[in-house]
């Protein structure tokens, strides 16, 4: 387990987000990234969550819609990782996984691709 305050963890999330390919992040329309300590149920086994409506499920979408959210949970990441390199890898995987949900890619396909 790693000890890291919320501000340092958030900086790592931003760094990993900046490292993602442009074509992956340029299509993110009306999406915000949020760091929270834990999921609502307090568990340590969920690293992230896409809270929104996937592109493949949207009909008429646009003006006035609240932004979708991609939530990265700090404490589960810290609990699961032994060092900062492992933490960065896990944050990267979480971001790709949740962004994939925005694009309509489900968990089964993510498992096939090695991102789940």
C-alpha positions as CSV (number, residue, x, y, z in Angstrom):
1,X,0.0,0.0,0.0
2,X,1.2,3.5,-0.8
3,X,0.6,6.7,1.2
4,X,-0.3,9.7,-0.9
5,X,-2.4,12.8,-0.2
6,X,-5.3,13.8,-2.4
7,X,-3.4,16.6,-4.2
8,X,-0.4,14.4,-5.2
9,X,-2.7,11.7,-6.4
10,X,-4.7,14.1,-8.5
11,X,-1.5,15.4,-10.1
12,X,-0.7,11.8,-11.1
13,X,-4.2,11.4,-12.6
14,X,-3.7,14.6,-14.6
15,X,-0.2,13.4,-15.7
16,X,-1.6,10.1,-16.9
17,X,-4.5,11.8,-18.6
18,X,-2.0,14.0,-20.5
19,X,-0.1,10.9,-21.7
20,X,-3.2,9.3,-23.3
21,X,-3.3,9.5,-27.1
22,X,-4.9,12.6,-28.5
23,X,-7.4,10.6,-30.6
24,X,-8.7,9.0,-27.4
25,X,-9.3,12.2,-25.5
26,X,-10.2,14.6,-28.2
27,X,-13.6,13.0,-28.6
28,X,-14.5,13.4,-25.0
29,X,-17.4,15.8,-25.2
30,X,-19.0,17.2,-22.1
31,X,-17.0,14.9,-19.7
32,X,-15.3,15.9,-16.5
33,X,-12.7,13.9,-14.5
34,X,-13.2,13.7,-10.8
35,X,-11.0,12.2,-8.1
36,X,-12.8,10.9,-5.0
37,X,-11.4,9.0,-2.0
38,X,-13.7,5.9,-2.3
39,X,-16.9,4.7,-3.9
40,X,-20.1,5.4,-2.0
41,X,-20.2,1.9,-0.6
42,X,-16.8,2.4,0.9
43,X,-15.2,-0.6,-0.9
44,X,-11.6,-0.8,-2.0
45,X,-12.2,-2.9,-5.1
46,X,-13.6,-0.3,-7.5
47,X,-10.9,1.9,-9.1
48,X,-13.0,4.0,-11.3
49,X,-16.5,4.7,-12.6
50,X,-18.0,6.2,-15.8
51,X,-21.2,8.1,-14.8
52,X,-23.0,9.1,-17.9
53,X,-24.6,8.0,-21.2
54,X,-22.2,6.3,-23.6
55,X,-22.0,7.8,-27.1
56,X,-23.5,4.6,-28.6
57,X,-26.6,5.1,-26.4
58,X,-27.2,8.8,-27.1
59,X,-30.0,10.0,-29.3
60,X,-30.5,13.7,-29.2
61,X,-27.9,15.0,-26.8
62,X,-26.5,18.4,-26.4
63,X,-27.5,21.7,-24.9
64,X,-28.2,21.8,-21.3
65,X,-27.0,18.3,-20.5
66,X,-25.0,17.9,-17.3
67,X,-21.5,16.6,-18.0
68,X,-20.7,12.9,-17.8
69,X,-18.2,12.1,-15.1
70,X,-15.2,9.8,-15.0
71,X,-14.4,9.2,-11.4
72,X,-11.0,7.9,-10.2
73,X,-11.0,6.5,-6.7
74,X,-7.8,7.3,-4.8
75,X,-7.9,4.9,-1.8
76,X,-8.5,1.7,-3.8
77,X,-5.6,2.6,-6.1
78,X,-3.3,3.3,-3.1
79,X,-4.4,0.1,-1.3
80,X,-3.7,-2.1,-4.4
81,X,-0.3,-0.7,-5.4
82,X,3.1,-1.2,-3.9
83,X,5.0,1.7,-5.6
84,X,4.5,4.8,-7.7
85,X,5.3,3.0,-11.0
86,X,2.6,0.5,-10.3
87,X,0.2,3.2,-9.2
88,X,0.8,5.1,-12.5
89,X,0.1,2.0,-14.5
90,X,-3.1,1.3,-12.6
91,X,-4.3,4.9,-13.0
92,X,-3.6,4.7,-16.7
93,X,-5.5,1.5,-17.0
94,X,-8.4,2.9,-15.1
95,X,-8.6,6.0,-17.3
96,X,-8.5,4.0,-20.5
97,X,-11.2,1.6,-19.1
98,X,-13.6,4.4,-18.1
99,X,-13.0,6.4,-21.3
100,X,-13.8,3.2,-23.2
101,X,-17.2,3.1,-21.4
102,X,-17.8,6.7,-22.7
103,X,-17.3,5.4,-26.2
104,X,-19.7,2.5,-25.6
105,X,-17.1,-0.3,-25.1
106,X,-18.4,-2.8,-22.5
107,X,-16.5,-4.7,-19.8
108,X,-16.5,-8.0,-21.9
109,X,-14.8,-6.3,-24.8
110,X,-12.3,-4.5,-22.4
111,X,-11.4,-7.9,-21.0
112,X,-10.7,-9.2,-24.5
113,X,-8.5,-6.1,-25.2
114,X,-6.7,-6.5,-21.8
115,X,-8.0,-3.2,-20.3
116,X,-10.1,-4.7,-17.5
